[in-house]
Structures are given as C-alpha cells and as structure tokens.
Amino acid sequence: MNDLHRSLAERIMRHIRTENLQPGQHLTEASLQGLLGTSRPPVRAALSLLADQGVVEQVPNRGFFVRDPDRIAPEDTGAEGGETAVYLRMAEDRLSRRLPDRVSETDLMRRYGISRPALRRILTRISAEGWIERNEGRGWTFAALIDSVEAYRECYDLRRAIEIHGLQSADFRADPAVLAELRRRQEIVADGGWQRLSQMELFEANSEFHEGLASLSGNRFLLSTVQKLNQLRRLIEYRQTLNLEQVRDQNAEHLAILDALDGGARDRAADLLAEHLGRAKARKARPEMFHTAPAGAWERSAEE
C-alpha cells in the first residue's frame, strides 16, 4: 500500500467514527469517491487496508461493510505508539519552539526515529491541516501559529467579531439543508460522541460547526478567514486537557444556536454565539497553556 492509500484509509476511518457508523452499515465506493475526491481504485485499496485491520469487512459480490469501528486506525500501527504519537510529538515540539521554522526530512527522521515513508505520511497530514508547506527546493517550512496567550485572545476576539457579523449580515441565508447537516453532526456528538470521539475528532466537529455557520454568511472571505483561524489554533486546542463536561456544554450551546436559527431568531442566535465564544475565550486563553508541556502530555490529554 502506498502513502495515498494509507491517507485515504485514515480519512475513511475518521468518517466512520465521526458519522457514528454502526457494524453492518454499507460503505459504497461511489459515496466514498465523492467524500474523498478520488477515483474508485484508490478507494478500493484503502478499504482493503481497513479490511486487513478488521475495521471493515468485504462481502463477496456485495462490497464493504463496517465491521468494528473501534479497531485501531491504520495510522496507529507503527512502532512506539504509531504515527499519531510522532505527529503529536512534532506538534508539541513546534508549539514549544523546539523545532525551527525550516526543517529537512533527514533531520526529522533522525529526531523521531521513523522511516521516510512514515514521515512523509505525517508531513502530508500536517500540510493538509495548514501548518507546514513543502519548500520549492528541499525541506519544509512551518507556518506561523497561534503560540502565545495574547495571540490566542486576539484570535477569539476576531472570531467573535466576524462570526457574529456573519449571522447578522443582510446576506445571511439560513439554508435548511446546511443547518440540518450541522444539527445531525452535533447530535452525533450529543449522542455519546462526546465520550467516544478523540480530541482531534472533537476539534474537527467544532470547526465544522463554526465554518458551517460562516458558509451561510454570504461572504466567501468571512468563511476563508474562519477556516484559516481554525487551522492556526489547531495545535493549541490539541494541547488543552480534554474536559468531557465542557465538551457537553459546548455541544449544547451549538445546538441552542441551531434551535434559534431554525426558529428564525437570528438576533438570538448571534447573542448565543457571542456568549459561546466569550466563554470559550475565558476558559481556554490561559497563560499555562503556552508553557512547555511535559513529555507525553498530549498523549494523556487525548486519552482522558
């Protein structure tokens, strides 16, 4: 299996978990083509990899079906905790400024004790998340991050200003299909996802909610700004210790905003969004989150 197949398998695995697909549910190659933006042969190869892992099963003449969503994902099958552990170590080293702005693959392979194919899978993932770019020549360059409490507070202040403006804009359109999809995803979190999903998956669910609202603003630049801010805050959000009660509260606030929008109360929704972001800022923008974390802290927080 090549890097593309492993990357697609990881995305299918996340799709299974975040959609809360149950054993026996059919995974059609056609639907996954649309989700992954690729042709059938790579999708089929990725599903075969997941079948080898026991996550899905292939039924002759019928296709692939979910078998065990709780099986370990392909990215976690390497030595010493797998590629996710290396990804988290690299993220922590970057956030703590132990990694320089420009790095070479040789140096990273030596630092983390991994093979070039494994490293490239990790770098491909990081590149897709927007915090590293391949240089035109050799090596990679990390993007600027929100790496201070002042920057994090400023991020929340900007989010509060533009996201509320988006809801109040004359161009805002409460598309029923978009709102229904946002609600469906938030209800997955409410219906046990807050306990089952990983820290990374919960961050993605949160980001999708705010980006979904921004997509209704009628302003393409507002949406792209929210997406960029989510990319910049990704690492410090991963560093936050996962508090499940706060996850439940945050999810309930999301659903309350959707209730207001579904009822046509946009001003009420904007007020709820302002309160929601204000509480998140007060809870998360703390100086201790920007100190160097002890070794293994991220792995523990993702498990708690």
C-alpha positions in Angstrom: 0.0 0.0 0.0 1.3 3.5 -0.9 1.0 6.8 1.0 -2.2 7.7 -0.8 -3.9 4.5 0.2 -2.9 4.9 3.8 -4.1 8.5 3.9 -7.4 7.6 2.3 -7.8 4.7 4.8 -7.3 7.2 7.7 -9.9 9.5 6.3 -12.4 6.7 5.8 -11.8 5.6 9.4 -12.4 9.1 10.7 -15.6 9.2 8.6 -16.8 6.0 10.2 -16.1 7.3 13.7 -17.4 10.9 13.3 -20.6 9.7 11.5 -21.0 7.0 14.2 -21.5 4.3 11.6 -22.5 1.0 13.1 -21.4 -2.5 12.3 -23.2 -3.8 9.2 -23.6 -0.4 7.5 -22.6 -0.4 3.8 -19.7 1.7 2.6 -20.2 2.2 -1.1 -17.2 3.1 -3.3 -19.3 5.7 -5.1 -20.2 7.6 -2.0 -16.6 7.5 -0.7 -15.4 8.8 -4.1 -17.4 11.9 -3.5 -16.2 12.3 0.1 -12.5 11.7 -0.7 -12.4 13.3 -4.1 -10.6 10.5 -5.8 -11.3 7.6 -8.2 -12.5 4.1 -7.3 -9.2 2.1 -7.4 -7.6 4.1 -4.6 -10.8 4.0 -2.6 -11.0 0.2 -3.0 -7.3 -0.2 -2.0 -7.9 1.9 1.1 -11.0 -0.2 2.0 -8.9 -3.3 1.6 -6.3 -1.9 4.0 -9.1 -1.3 6.6 -10.4 -4.8 5.9 -6.9 -6.1 6.8 -7.1 -4.1 10.1 -10.6 -5.6 10.9 -12.3 -2.2 10.7 -14.4 -3.2 7.7 -15.2 -6.5 6.0 -15.5 -7.3 2.4 -18.5 -9.4 1.4 -18.2 -11.1 -2.0 -20.3 -9.5 -4.7 -21.8 -7.0 -2.2 -18.9 -4.7 -1.3 -17.5 -3.4 2.0 -19.4 -3.1 5.3 -18.4 -1.6 8.7 -17.2 -4.4 11.0 -15.6 -2.9 14.1 -15.4 0.9 14.3 -13.4 0.8 17.5 -10.5 -1.1 15.9 -7.2 0.8 15.8 -6.7 3.0 12.8 -4.0 2.4 10.2 -2.1 5.5 11.3 -1.6 3.9 14.8 0.0 0.6 13.7 3.7 1.7 13.7 6.3 1.2 16.4 6.3 3.1 19.7 2.7 4.2 19.6 2.5 4.7 15.9 2.5 7.7 13.6 -0.1 9.6 15.6 2.3 9.7 18.6 5.0 11.1 16.3 2.6 13.6 14.9 1.7 14.8 18.4 5.4 15.0 19.4 6.2 17.0 16.4 3.2 19.3 17.1 4.3 19.8 20.7 8.0 20.4 19.6 6.8 23.0 17.1 4.5 24.8 19.6 7.2 24.8 22.2 9.7 26.2 19.6 12.0 23.2 19.8 11.7 22.8 16.0 13.0 25.7 13.8 10.9 27.3 11.0 12.7 25.3 8.3 13.3 21.6 8.6 14.7 18.8 6.5 13.3 15.3 6.2 16.6 13.8 7.1 16.7 15.8 10.4 13.1 14.8 11.2 13.7 11.1 10.5 16.7 11.2 12.8 14.9 13.2 15.6 11.8 11.0 15.7 13.4 7.7 14.7 11.0 6.9 11.8 11.3 5.9 8.2 10.9 8.3 5.3 7.6 6.9 4.1 6.1 7.2 7.6 7.5 10.7 7.9 6.0 11.7 4.6 2.6 10.4 5.6 2.8 12.6 8.7 4.0 15.7 6.7 1.2 15.2 4.2 -1.3 15.2 7.0 0.3 18.3 8.6 0.4 20.0 5.2 -3.3 19.3 4.7 -4.0 20.9 8.1 -2.2 24.0 7.0 0.7 24.3 9.4 3.6 23.2 7.2 4.5 23.8 3.5 6.9 22.0 1.2 9.7 24.3 0.0 10.3 24.7 -3.7 13.7 23.1 -3.2 14.4 20.7 -0.4 12.8 20.7 3.0 9.7 22.1 4.7 8.7 25.4 6.3 6.3 25.6 9.2 3.6 28.2 9.0 3.1 30.8 11.7 1.0 29.6 14.6 -1.1 31.0 17.5 1.6 30.4 20.0 1.1 33.0 22.8 -1.8 33.8 25.1 -2.1 37.3 23.6 -2.4 35.8 20.1 -5.0 33.3 21.3 -7.1 36.0 22.9 -6.8 38.1 19.7 -7.9 35.1 17.7 -11.1 34.8 19.8 -11.8 38.5 19.6 -11.5 38.3 15.8 -13.7 35.2 15.6 -16.3 36.9 17.8 -16.4 39.9 15.6 -16.6 38.2 12.3 -18.7 35.2 13.2 -21.4 37.4 14.8 -21.3 39.8 11.9 -21.8 36.8 9.6 -25.0 35.8 11.4 -26.3 39.4 11.4 -25.4 40.1 7.8 -28.1 41.1 5.3 -26.7 38.5 3.0 -27.0 35.6 5.5 -29.2 32.8 4.3 -30.4 30.1 6.6 -30.1 27.2 4.2 -32.3 24.4 5.7 -30.1 21.7 4.2 -26.9 23.1 5.7 -28.5 23.7 9.1 -29.9 20.2 9.1 -26.4 18.7 8.4 -24.8 20.8 11.1 -27.5 19.6 13.5 -27.0 16.0 12.5 -23.3 16.2 13.2 -23.8 18.0 16.5 -26.4 15.4 17.6 -23.8 12.7 16.9 -21.6 14.4 19.5 -24.5 14.8 21.9 -25.5 11.1 21.5 -22.3 9.7 23.0 -19.8 11.2 20.6 -18.5 13.5 23.4 -17.2 10.3 25.1 -16.3 8.2 22.1 -14.5 10.7 19.8 -10.9 11.6 20.2 -9.6 15.1 21.0 -8.8 15.6 17.3 -12.2 14.4 16.1 -14.0 16.7 18.6 -11.9 19.6 17.3 -12.9 18.8 13.8 -16.6 18.7 14.8 -16.3 22.0 16.5 -14.5 23.6 13.5 -17.1 22.2 11.1 -19.9 23.8 13.1 -18.4 27.3 13.0 -17.3 27.0 9.4 -20.8 25.8 8.5 -22.3 29.0 10.0 -19.8 31.1 8.3 -20.7 29.5 4.9 -24.2 30.9 5.3 -23.0 34.5 5.7 -22.9 35.2 2.0 -19.3 36.4 2.4 -16.7 34.0 1.0 -13.9 35.9 2.7 -15.5 35.5 6.1 -15.6 31.8 5.6 -12.0 31.6 4.4 -10.9 33.7 7.5 -12.7 31.3 9.9 -11.1 28.4 8.2 -7.7 29.9 8.5 -8.2 30.8 12.2 -9.2 27.2 12.8 -6.0 26.0 11.2 -3.9 28.4 13.2 -5.4 27.4 16.6 -5.5 23.7 15.9 -2.3 22.8 17.8 -3.0 24.8 21.0 -6.5 23.3 21.0 -5.0 19.8 20.9 -2.9 20.8 23.9 -5.9 21.7 26.0 -6.8 19.0 28.5 -10.0 17.3 27.4 -12.8 18.1 29.8 -15.8 16.0 28.9 -18.3 18.1 30.8 -17.1 21.2 28.9 -17.4 19.3 25.7 -21.0 18.5 26.6 -21.7 22.2 27.5 -20.1 23.4 24.2 -22.2 20.9 22.2 -25.4 22.0 24.0 -24.5 25.7 23.1 -24.1 24.7 19.5 -27.5 23.0 19.4 -29.1 26.1 21.1 -27.7 28.3 18.4 -29.2 26.0 15.7 -32.5 26.0 17.6 -32.6 29.8 17.4 -31.7 29.8 13.7 -34.3 27.1 12.9 -36.9 29.3 14.7 -35.9 32.3 12.6 -34.4 34.2 15.6 -31.1 35.3 14.1 -30.5 38.0 16.7 -31.0 35.5 19.5 -28.6 33.1 17.6 -26.0 35.9 17.4 -26.3 36.6 21.1 -25.8 32.9 21.9 -22.8 32.7 19.6 -21.3 35.8 21.3 -21.7 34.2 24.7 -20.4 30.9 23.5 -17.2 32.4 22.1 -16.8 34.6 25.2 -17.0 31.6 27.5 -14.5 29.6 25.3 -12.0 32.5 25.4 -12.2 32.8 29.2 -11.8 29.1 29.6 -9.0 28.4 27.1 -6.9 31.6 26.7 -4.8 30.9 29.8 -1.0 31.5 30.1 -0.3 28.0 31.4 -1.5 26.6 28.0 1.6 28.2 26.4 4.2 26.8 28.7 6.2 23.8 27.5 4.2 20.7 28.2 5.8 17.7 29.8 6.7 14.7 27.7 3.6 12.6 26.9 1.1 15.4 27.9 -0.6 15.3 24.6 -1.0 11.6 24.5 -2.6 11.7 28.0 -4.9 14.5 27.2 -6.1 12.7 24.1 -7.0 9.7 26.2 -8.7 11.4 29.1 
